[in-house]
């Protein structure tokens, strides 16, 4: 699956860029690509050996010890307002990310396009909202 997953996602990203007249670097040999949409920077990580694709968008710094209300707001939003995306804390930095995890097997171009749109739109909204928090 490894080469097939990288090839498939690489072709989808080329199509995505072409349809939007964007100059995107190709998917790296490491399976990583970055796309900026609005204020959101979405990174795609093709984990070829596992046959999965991970979409990540950083939305905020690590929460402080008195941020329980903000964390409750984000967890509630993960359940009600983020579509396919969910908030998560990076295990090393503690920063707040939106993430989507999908199998590459069965992934078609339209789903990739929809997932990119979803995570970018939600991240663009929340990174702006959380700057003022």
Backbone as CSV, one residue per row, in Angstrom:
resi,resn,N_x,N_y,N_z,CA_x,CA_y,CA_z,C_x,C_y,C_z
1,UNK,0.820,-1.199,0.000,0.000,0.000,0.000,0.857,1.253,0.000
2,UNK,2.104,1.187,0.457,2.888,2.390,0.682,3.050,3.265,-0.557
3,UNK,3.564,2.709,-1.637,3.742,3.513,-2.845,2.411,3.935,-3.439
4,UNK,1.432,3.054,-3.378,0.107,3.370,-3.921,-0.544,4.525,-3.162
5,UNK,-0.421,4.526,-1.839,-1.017,5.591,-1.029,-0.373,6.929,-1.354
6,UNK,0.943,6.954,-1.431,1.645,8.203,-1.745,1.288,8.690,-3.139
7,UNK,1.248,7.785,-4.104,0.918,8.151,-5.481,-0.500,8.691,-5.579
8,UNK,-1.435,8.010,-4.954,-2.848,8.410,-4.999,-3.037,9.808,-4.414
9,UNK,-2.533,10.025,-3.206,-2.700,11.326,-2.548,-1.945,12.404,-3.319
10,UNK,-0.765,12.082,-3.820,-0.006,13.040,-4.629,-0.783,13.499,-5.849
11,UNK,-1.428,12.563,-6.533,-2.244,12.908,-7.703,-3.441,13.763,-7.309
12,UNK,-4.077,13.438,-6.201,-5.210,14.236,-5.725,-4.782,15.664,-5.404
13,UNK,-3.627,15.811,-4.778,-3.149,17.154,-4.438,-2.796,17.952,-5.694
14,UNK,-2.214,17.296,-6.682,-1.937,17.971,-7.953,-3.239,18.463,-8.588
15,UNK,-4.258,17.631,-8.572,-5.559,18.026,-9.129,-6.154,19.187,-8.340
16,UNK,-6.070,19.096,-7.019,-6.590,20.154,-6.151,-5.932,21.487,-6.500
17,UNK,-4.615,21.481,-6.627,-3.873,22.701,-6.955,-4.243,23.207,-8.343
18,UNK,-4.309,22.313,-9.305,-4.630,22.688,-10.684,-6.016,23.329,-10.778
19,UNK,-7.004,22.726,-10.125,-8.378,23.241,-10.187,-8.515,24.619,-9.541
20,UNK,-7.600,24.958,-8.656,-7.653,26.250,-7.962,-6.558,27.201,-8.419
21,UNK,-5.805,26.796,-9.410,-4.691,27.576,-9.932,-3.726,27.968,-8.808
22,UNK,-3.394,26.979,-7.974,-2.471,27.174,-6.855,-1.113,26.596,-7.205
23,UNK,-0.079,27.208,-6.696,1.268,26.680,-6.847,1.628,25.957,-5.549
24,UNK,1.331,24.682,-5.493,1.638,23.884,-4.312,2.839,23.003,-4.594
25,UNK,3.732,22.881,-3.633,4.806,21.915,-3.825,4.205,20.509,-3.852
26,UNK,4.837,19.595,-4.568,4.293,18.230,-4.606,4.399,17.560,-3.241
27,UNK,3.635,16.501,-3.081,3.716,15.701,-1.866,5.154,15.223,-1.699
28,UNK,5.723,15.460,-0.538,7.110,15.082,-0.303,7.293,13.573,-0.223
29,UNK,8.512,13.134,-0.396,8.830,11.707,-0.293,8.488,11.179,1.099
30,UNK,8.465,12.088,2.083,8.099,11.711,3.447,6.586,11.629,3.639
31,UNK,5.819,11.922,2.568,4.369,11.842,2.642,3.707,13.061,3.240
32,UNK,4.427,14.182,3.306,3.887,15.388,3.936,3.694,16.492,2.900
33,UNK,2.567,17.181,3.026,2.279,18.360,2.200,1.635,19.399,3.103
34,UNK,1.818,20.667,2.730,1.199,21.763,3.482,0.431,22.654,2.519
35,UNK,-0.769,23.032,2.970,-1.641,23.871,2.148,-2.186,24.976,3.032
36,UNK,-2.048,26.211,2.590,-2.624,27.329,3.339,-3.945,27.709,2.716
37,UNK,-4.965,27.788,3.554,-6.301,28.221,3.144,-6.753,29.232,4.182
38,UNK,-6.855,30.491,3.794,-7.163,31.542,4.762,-6.005,31.636,5.740
39,UNK,-6.314,31.752,7.027,-5.246,31.817,8.024,-4.801,30.424,8.472
40,UNK,-5.471,29.399,7.985,-5.151,28.030,8.393,-4.068,27.425,7.502
41,UNK,-3.142,26.735,8.143,-2.158,25.938,7.412,-2.477,24.482,7.740
42,UNK,-2.873,23.757,6.704,-3.230,22.359,6.863,-2.051,21.518,6.396
43,UNK,-1.621,20.609,7.243,-0.590,19.667,6.811,-1.240,18.297,6.649
44,UNK,-0.883,17.654,5.561,-1.339,16.300,5.287,-0.162,15.373,5.505
45,UNK,-0.404,14.294,6.186,0.632,13.309,6.469,0.122,11.957,5.992
46,UNK,0.687,11.470,4.912,0.318,10.149,4.423,1.204,9.152,5.163
47,UNK,0.593,8.361,5.996,1.302,7.320,6.729,1.127,6.041,5.917
48,UNK,1.983,5.932,4.907,1.803,4.942,3.853,1.795,3.509,4.377
49,UNK,2.667,3.202,5.297,2.732,1.822,5.813,1.429,1.423,6.501
50,UNK,0.777,2.404,7.137,-0.496,2.133,7.813,-1.686,2.333,6.872
51,UNK,-1.433,2.950,5.713,-2.503,3.187,4.755,-3.475,4.267,5.193
52,UNK,-2.973,5.244,5.954,-3.861,6.307,6.437,-3.318,7.682,6.074
53,UNK,-4.215,8.646,6.109,-3.860,10.043,5.891,-4.352,10.830,7.099
54,UNK,-3.480,11.689,7.602,-3.776,12.519,8.754,-3.740,13.973,8.305
55,UNK,-4.823,14.688,8.532,-4.915,16.123,8.258,-4.750,16.829,9.599
56,UNK,-3.858,17.809,9.670,-3.632,18.566,10.901,-3.636,20.059,10.611
57,UNK,-4.210,20.823,11.528,-4.162,22.281,11.447,-4.036,22.822,12.868
58,UNK,-2.945,23.528,13.128,-2.724,24.122,14.452,-3.664,25.314,14.605
59,UNK,-4.340,25.373,15.774,-5.266,26.482,15.993,-4.953,27.323,17.222
60,UNK,-4.116,26.819,18.145,-3.831,27.611,19.352,-2.599,27.067,20.063
61,UNK,-2.023,27.948,20.885,-0.928,27.551,21.757,-1.427,26.532,22.777
62,UNK,-0.510,25.948,23.481,-0.865,25.018,24.548,-1.704,25.754,25.593
63,UNK,-2.755,25.119,26.067,-3.584,25.766,27.090,-2.842,25.878,28.413
64,UNK,-3.189,26.913,29.145,-2.620,27.098,30.477,-3.394,26.307,31.508
65,UNK,-2.910,26.339,32.717,-3.554,25.551,33.774,-4.940,26.067,34.149
66,UNK,-5.271,27.294,33.748,-6.584,27.864,34.084,-7.492,27.943,32.860
67,UNK,-7.255,27.094,31.885,-8.036,27.128,30.646,-9.117,26.056,30.568
68,UNK,-9.643,25.633,31.691,-10.659,24.575,31.696,-11.894,24.981,30.889
69,UNK,-12.303,26.238,30.994,-13.480,26.683,30.240,-13.227,26.627,28.734
70,UNK,-12.034,27.038,28.332,-11.705,26.996,26.909,-11.650,25.550,26.419
71,UNK,-11.069,24.659,27.202,-10.998,23.252,26.806,-12.397,22.646,26.711
72,UNK,-13.259,23.002,27.636,-14.652,22.528,27.588,-15.327,23.036,26.318
73,UNK,-15.095,24.301,25.963,-15.654,24.879,24.737,-15.163,24.104,23.509
74,UNK,-13.879,23.785,23.452,-13.321,23.061,22.306,-13.844,21.630,22.226
75,UNK,-13.939,20.965,23.369,-14.462,19.602,23.348,-15.928,19.575,22.934
76,UNK,-16.685,20.544,23.392,-18.084,20.641,22.971,-18.171,20.908,21.476
77,UNK,-17.335,21.818,20.980,-17.323,22.120,19.550,-16.917,20.889,18.733
78,UNK,-16.007,20.069,19.244,-15.627,18.837,18.545,-16.839,17.943,18.320
79,UNK,-17.763,17.992,19.237,-18.959,17.156,19.157,-20.044,17.781,18.297
80,UNK,-20.080,19.124,18.258,-21.231,19.791,17.624,-20.926,20.661,16.419
81,UNK,-19.674,21.105,16.233,-19.453,22.181,15.260,-18.211,22.058,14.389
82,UNK,-17.613,20.879,14.321,-16.369,20.791,13.564,-16.427,19.806,12.401
83,UNK,-17.597,19.320,12.073,-17.709,18.378,10.964,-16.881,17.138,11.234
84,UNK,-16.061,16.747,10.260,-15.214,15.564,10.396,-13.991,15.799,11.270
85,UNK,-13.699,17.043,11.593,-12.507,17.376,12.364,-12.803,17.307,13.866
86,UNK,-11.752,17.109,14.631,-11.863,17.110,16.090,-10.647,17.823,16.668
87,UNK,-10.842,18.482,17.791,-9.728,19.137,18.477,-8.895,18.086,19.205
88,UNK,-7.596,18.333,19.262,-6.685,17.434,19.960,-5.491,18.239,20.454
89,UNK,-4.876,17.762,21.512,-3.643,18.363,22.021,-2.465,17.567,21.470
90,UNK,-1.488,18.285,20.926,-0.289,17.624,20.425,0.401,16.949,21.609
91,UNK,0.781,15.687,21.475,1.332,14.962,22.627,2.678,15.492,23.120
92,UNK,3.419,16.199,22.284,4.723,16.722,22.717,4.663,18.191,23.106
93,UNK,4.035,19.023,22.260,4.040,20.466,22.504,2.850,20.936,23.334
94,UNK,1.771,20.171,23.341,0.560,20.581,24.038,-0.283,21.572,23.260
95,UNK,0.167,21.964,22.055,-0.592,22.907,21.235,-1.915,22.273,20.799
96,UNK,-2.885,23.136,20.506,-4.212,22.677,20.107,-4.261,22.571,18.586
97,UNK,-4.665,21.416,18.113,-4.799,21.141,16.684,-6.202,20.664,16.374
98,UNK,-6.585,20.852,15.126,-7.715,20.124,14.570,-7.112,18.960,13.811
99,UNK,-7.769,17.804,13.840,-7.247,16.643,13.139,-8.371,15.847,12.503
100,UNK,-8.038,15.241,11.392,-8.913,14.284,10.720,-8.021,13.115,10.319
101,UNK,-8.482,11.928,10.573,-7.742,10.725,10.230,-8.632,9.849,9.351
102,UNK,-8.102,9.421,8.205,-8.865,8.600,7.257,-7.978,7.522,6.651
103,UNK,-8.595,6.468,6.226,-7.903,5.444,5.451,-7.717,5.971,4.032
104,UNK,-6.572,5.689,3.433,-6.353,6.067,2.040,-7.111,5.106,1.123
105,UNK,-7.239,3.862,1.558,-8.003,2.878,0.788,-9.462,3.328,0.736
106,UNK,-9.989,3.482,-0.451,-11.368,3.933,-0.609,-11.522,5.443,-0.641
107,UNK,-10.454,6.181,-0.369,-10.505,7.644,-0.424,-10.558,8.080,-1.884
108,UNK,-11.553,8.873,-2.233,-11.587,9.404,-3.593,-11.274,10.899,-3.552
109,UNK,-11.097,11.472,-4.719,-10.697,12.871,-4.798,-11.708,13.785,-4.109
110,UNK,-12.987,13.546,-4.348,-14.019,14.414,-3.777,-13.995,14.395,-2.252
111,UNK,-13.711,13.233,-1.659,-13.627,13.170,-0.201,-12.406,13.931,0.293
112,UNK,-11.262,13.764,-0.371,-10.075,14.518,0.026,-10.352,16.015,-0.058
113,UNK,-10.972,16.439,-1.135,-11.309,17.850,-1.317,-12.234,18.333,-0.200
114,UNK,-13.228,17.532,0.132,-14.176,17.880,1.196,-13.482,17.941,2.559
115,UNK,-12.592,16.993,2.838,-11.876,16.987,4.108,-10.949,18.193,4.230
116,UNK,-10.252,18.521,3.145,-9.400,19.719,3.150,-10.226,20.975,3.398
117,UNK,-11.358,21.063,2.706,-12.232,22.230,2.881,-12.732,22.310,4.328
118,UNK,-13.167,21.180,4.864,-13.692,21.153,6.233,-12.653,21.597,7.242
119,UNK,-11.489,20.961,7.221,-10.487,21.285,8.242,-9.973,22.711,8.075
120,UNK,-9.802,23.162,6.835,-9.313,24.531,6.619,-10.337,25.559,7.078
121,UNK,-11.597,25.334,6.770,-12.647,26.275,7.161,-12.794,26.339,8.676
122,UNK,-12.827,25.187,9.310,-12.981,25.139,10.766,-11.747,25.730,11.449
123,UNK,-10.555,25.374,10.968,-9.319,25.911,11.561,-9.231,27.417,11.372
124,UNK,-9.592,27.898,10.196,-9.565,29.339,9.927,-10.481,30.077,10.903
125,UNK,-11.643,29.515,11.171,-12.579,30.121,12.114,-12.020,30.092,13.543
126,UNK,-11.577,28.906,13.990,-11.170,28.746,15.378,-9.832,29.382,15.692
127,UNK,-8.891,29.403,14.762,-7.614,30.038,15.114,-7.815,31.530,15.320
128,UNK,-8.703,32.130,14.528,-9.025,33.540,14.734,-9.764,33.749,16.052
129,UNK,-10.743,32.906,16.325,-11.536,33.006,17.545,-10.670,32.819,18.802
130,UNK,-9.730,31.894,18.751,-8.927,31.598,19.927,-7.808,32.613,20.166
131,UNK,-7.479,33.409,19.155,-6.482,34.465,19.364,-6.974,35.473,20.391
132,UNK,-8.282,35.682,20.428,-8.858,36.636,21.366,-9.200,36.029,22.704
133,UNK,-9.018,34.707,22.833,-9.425,34.032,24.087,-8.365,34.174,25.153
